[in-house]
Amino acid sequence: MDESGVKRLVVDAEDRLQGIVSRRDLLRMYLRDDDEIRRRVVEGIPPHARWNDRDGIIVEVRDGIVTLSGYTDRRSEAAAAVHTAERLDGVIDVQGALGWRKDDVLELPFTWDRP
């Protein structure tokens, strides 16, 4: 089979044929439709940070690309929402257009000492 270029066979320890696997079978866990991706991103955002009358995060998904927009109270909430979306299977890219009222993230200055 290897000489013929067939690389999708599943065999047991004794090299007996058990089945055939396709690329789609292997990638299925990573392929999600936009509605499923959106649902999972929203579930990962704390309820108080989701969209309400004036504040919160709006989640839109198109072709696996997640767009987060809106405002949060804290910068750390915005960063956490982006991080949550980036980790999900099926997400191709995350575009963040989030604003925040309070910057609660301490950024230390970067220094590089050259030898």
C-alpha positions as protocol buffer text, in pm:
chain_id: "A"
residue {
  index: 1
  type: MET
  ca { x: 0 y: 0 z: 0 }
}
residue {
  index: 2
  type: ASP
  ca { x: 283 y: 238 z: 80 }
}
residue {
  index: 3
  type: GLU
  ca { x: 432 y: 181 z: -264 }
}
residue {
  index: 4
  type: SER
  ca { x: 95 y: 273 z: -418 }
}
residue {
  index: 5
  type: GLY
  ca { x: 69 y: 592 z: -211 }
}
residue {
  index: 6
  type: VAL
  ca { x: -225 y: 475 z: 3 }
}
residue {
  index: 7
  type: LYS
  ca { x: -170 y: 631 z: 345 }
}
residue {
  index: 8
  type: ARG
  ca { x: -515 y: 619 z: 500 }
}
residue {
  index: 9
  type: LEU
  ca { x: -536 y: 265 z: 626 }
}
residue {
  index: 10
  type: VAL
  ca { x: -582 y: 183 z: 992 }
}
residue {
  index: 11
  type: VAL
  ca { x: -419 y: -140 z: 1102 }
}
residue {
  index: 12
  type: ASP
  ca { x: -391 y: -319 z: 1434 }
}
residue {
  index: 13
  type: ALA
  ca { x: -73 y: -444 z: 1606 }
}
residue {
  index: 14
  type: GLU
  ca { x: -61 y: -746 z: 1373 }
}
residue {
  index: 15
  type: ASP
  ca { x: -91 y: -524 z: 1064 }
}
residue {
  index: 16
  type: ARG
  ca { x: -447 y: -641 z: 994 }
}
residue {
  index: 17
  type: LEU
  ca { x: -668 y: -389 z: 818 }
}
residue {
  index: 18
  type: GLN
  ca { x: -914 y: -228 z: 1059 }
}
residue {
  index: 19
  type: GLY
  ca { x: -1047 y: 53 z: 843 }
}
residue {
  index: 20
  type: ILE
  ca { x: -976 y: 360 z: 636 }
}
residue {
  index: 21
  type: VAL
  ca { x: -949 y: 715 z: 766 }
}
residue {
  index: 22
  type: SER
  ca { x: -988 y: 1028 z: 556 }
}
residue {
  index: 23
  type: ARG
  ca { x: -843 y: 1374 z: 606 }
}
residue {
  index: 24
  type: ARG
  ca { x: -1188 y: 1493 z: 700 }
}
residue {
  index: 25
  type: ASP
  ca { x: -1203 y: 1229 z: 974 }
}
residue {
  index: 26
  type: LEU
  ca { x: -874 y: 1356 z: 1112 }
}
residue {
  index: 27
  type: LEU
  ca { x: -971 y: 1722 z: 1092 }
}
residue {
  index: 28
  type: ARG
  ca { x: -1333 y: 1686 z: 1205 }
}
residue {
  index: 29
  type: MET
  ca { x: -1262 y: 1799 z: 1561 }
}
residue {
  index: 30
  type: TYR
  ca { x: -1111 y: 2120 z: 1424 }
}
residue {
  index: 31
  type: LEU
  ca { x: -1387 y: 2197 z: 1176 }
}
residue {
  index: 32
  type: ARG
  ca { x: -1674 y: 2386 z: 1331 }
}
residue {
  index: 33
  type: ASP
  ca { x: -1937 y: 2601 z: 1168 }
}
residue {
  index: 34
  type: ASP
  ca { x: -1955 y: 2972 z: 1248 }
}
residue {
  index: 35
  type: ASP
  ca { x: -2258 y: 2938 z: 1478 }
}
residue {
  index: 36
  type: GLU
  ca { x: -2084 y: 2672 z: 1688 }
}
residue {
  index: 37
  type: ILE
  ca { x: -1766 y: 2882 z: 1711 }
}
residue {
  index: 38
  type: ARG
  ca { x: -1968 y: 3186 z: 1816 }
}
residue {
  index: 39
  type: ARG
  ca { x: -2154 y: 2988 z: 2081 }
}
residue {
  index: 40
  type: ARG
  ca { x: -1828 y: 2857 z: 2227 }
}
residue {
  index: 41
  type: VAL
  ca { x: -1664 y: 3202 z: 2229 }
}
residue {
  index: 42
  type: VAL
  ca { x: -1967 y: 3355 z: 2405 }
}
residue {
  index: 43
  type: GLU
  ca { x: -1966 y: 3074 z: 2664 }
}
residue {
  index: 44
  type: GLY
  ca { x: -1603 y: 3156 z: 2742 }
}
residue {
  index: 45
  type: ILE
  ca { x: -1678 y: 3521 z: 2819 }
}
residue {
  index: 46
  type: PRO
  ca { x: -1798 y: 3591 z: 3176 }
}
residue {
  index: 47
  type: PRO
  ca { x: -2168 y: 3692 z: 3181 }
}
residue {
  index: 48
  type: HIS
  ca { x: -2094 y: 4038 z: 3323 }
}
residue {
  index: 49
  type: ALA
  ca { x: -1865 y: 4111 z: 3025 }
}
residue {
  index: 50
  type: ARG
  ca { x: -2118 y: 4012 z: 2758 }
}
residue {
  index: 51
  type: TRP
  ca { x: -2318 y: 4271 z: 2572 }
}
residue {
  index: 52
  type: ASN
  ca { x: -2597 y: 4446 z: 2761 }
}
residue {
  index: 53
  type: ASP
  ca { x: -2762 y: 4782 z: 2701 }
}
residue {
  index: 54
  type: ARG
  ca { x: -2443 y: 4991 z: 2683 }
}
residue {
  index: 55
  type: ASP
  ca { x: -2140 y: 4779 z: 2759 }
}
residue {
  index: 56
  type: GLY
  ca { x: -1995 y: 4443 z: 2675 }
}
residue {
  index: 57
  type: ILE
  ca { x: -1844 y: 4231 z: 2405 }
}
residue {
  index: 58
  type: ILE
  ca { x: -2008 y: 4164 z: 2071 }
}
residue {
  index: 59
  type: VAL
  ca { x: -1901 y: 3838 z: 1907 }
}
residue {
  index: 60
  type: GLU
  ca { x: -1928 y: 3788 z: 1531 }
}
residue {
  index: 61
  type: VAL
  ca { x: -1791 y: 3495 z: 1331 }
}
residue {
  index: 62
  type: ARG
  ca { x: -1756 y: 3463 z: 955 }
}
residue {
  index: 63
  type: ASP
  ca { x: -1570 y: 3180 z: 785 }
}
residue {
  index: 64
  type: GLY
  ca { x: -1395 y: 3091 z: 1110 }
}
residue {
  index: 65
  type: ILE
  ca { x: -1271 y: 3446 z: 1171 }
}
residue {
  index: 66
  type: VAL
  ca { x: -1388 y: 3583 z: 1507 }
}
residue {
  index: 67
  type: THR
  ca { x: -1441 y: 3957 z: 1547 }
}
residue {
  index: 68
  type: LEU
  ca { x: -1474 y: 4093 z: 1899 }
}
residue {
  index: 69
  type: SER
  ca { x: -1597 y: 4449 z: 1943 }
}
residue {
  index: 70
  type: GLY
  ca { x: -1750 y: 4668 z: 2211 }
}
residue {
  index: 71
  type: TYR
  ca { x: -1630 y: 4786 z: 2551 }
}
residue {
  index: 72
  type: THR
  ca { x: -1540 y: 4619 z: 2876 }
}
residue {
  index: 73
  type: ASP
  ca { x: -1481 y: 4767 z: 3218 }
}
residue {
  index: 74
  type: ARG
  ca { x: -1125 y: 4636 z: 3236 }
}
residue {
  index: 75
  type: ARG
  ca { x: -848 y: 4578 z: 2985 }
}
residue {
  index: 76
  type: SER
  ca { x: -787 y: 4232 z: 3133 }
}
residue {
  index: 77
  type: GLU
  ca { x: -1144 y: 4128 z: 3040 }
}
residue {
  index: 78
  type: ALA
  ca { x: -1083 y: 4230 z: 2678 }
}
residue {
  index: 79
  type: ALA
  ca { x: -754 y: 4040 z: 2669 }
}
residue {
  index: 80
  type: ALA
  ca { x: -915 y: 3732 z: 2824 }
}
residue {
  index: 81
  type: ALA
  ca { x: -1192 y: 3734 z: 2560 }
}
residue {
  index: 82
  type: VAL
  ca { x: -936 y: 3747 z: 2278 }
}
residue {
  index: 83
  type: HIS
  ca { x: -732 y: 3469 z: 2441 }
}
residue {
  index: 84
  type: THR
  ca { x: -1043 y: 3252 z: 2484 }
}
residue {
  index: 85
  type: ALA
  ca { x: -1133 y: 3288 z: 2116 }
}
residue {
  index: 86
  type: GLU
  ca { x: -778 y: 3219 z: 1996 }
}
residue {
  index: 87
  type: ARG
  ca { x: -764 y: 2885 z: 2181 }
}
residue {
  index: 88
  type: LEU
  ca { x: -1080 y: 2738 z: 2028 }
}
residue {
  index: 89
  type: ASP
  ca { x: -1061 y: 2467 z: 1765 }
}
residue {
  index: 90
  type: GLY
  ca { x: -1191 y: 2588 z: 1431 }
}
residue {
  index: 91
  type: VAL
  ca { x: -1094 y: 2953 z: 1484 }
}
residue {
  index: 92
  type: ILE
  ca { x: -880 y: 3075 z: 1197 }
}
residue {
  index: 93
  type: ASP
  ca { x: -810 y: 3425 z: 1327 }
}
residue {
  index: 94
  type: VAL
  ca { x: -930 y: 3670 z: 1593 }
}
residue {
  index: 95
  type: GLN
  ca { x: -976 y: 4036 z: 1517 }
}
residue {
  index: 96
  type: GLY
  ca { x: -1021 y: 4248 z: 1825 }
}
residue {
  index: 97
  type: ALA
  ca { x: -1169 y: 4594 z: 1823 }
}
residue {
  index: 98
  type: LEU
  ca { x: -1230 y: 4610 z: 2197 }
}
residue {
  index: 99
  type: GLY
  ca { x: -1209 y: 4914 z: 2417 }
}
residue {
  index: 100
  type: TRP
  ca { x: -1196 y: 4931 z: 2795 }
}
residue {
  index: 101
  type: ARG
  ca { x: -1254 y: 5189 z: 3065 }
}
residue {
  index: 102
  type: LYS
  ca { x: -986 y: 5090 z: 3316 }
}
residue {
  index: 103
  type: ASP
  ca { x: -639 y: 4969 z: 3225 }
}
residue {
  index: 104
  type: ASP
  ca { x: -571 y: 4711 z: 3494 }
}
residue {
  index: 105
  type: VAL
  ca { x: -283 y: 4544 z: 3310 }
}
residue {
  index: 106
  type: LEU
  ca { x: 64 y: 4628 z: 3430 }
}
residue {
  index: 107
  type: GLU
  ca { x: 313 y: 4627 z: 3147 }
}
residue {
  index: 108
  type: LEU
  ca { x: 672 y: 4616 z: 3254 }
}
residue {
  index: 109
  type: PRO
  ca { x: 925 y: 4793 z: 3036 }
}
residue {
  index: 110
  type: PHE
  ca { x: 1133 y: 4559 z: 2827 }
}
residue {
  index: 111
  type: THR
  ca { x: 1506 y: 4589 z: 2862 }
}
residue {
  index: 112
  type: TRP
  ca { x: 1765 y: 4385 z: 2690 }
}
residue {
  index: 113
  type: ASP
  ca { x: 2115 y: 4381 z: 2825 }
}
residue {
  index: 114
  type: ARG
  ca { x: 2362 y: 4306 z: 2553 }
}
residue {
  index: 115
  type: PRO
  ca { x: 2677 y: 4117 z: 2651 }
}
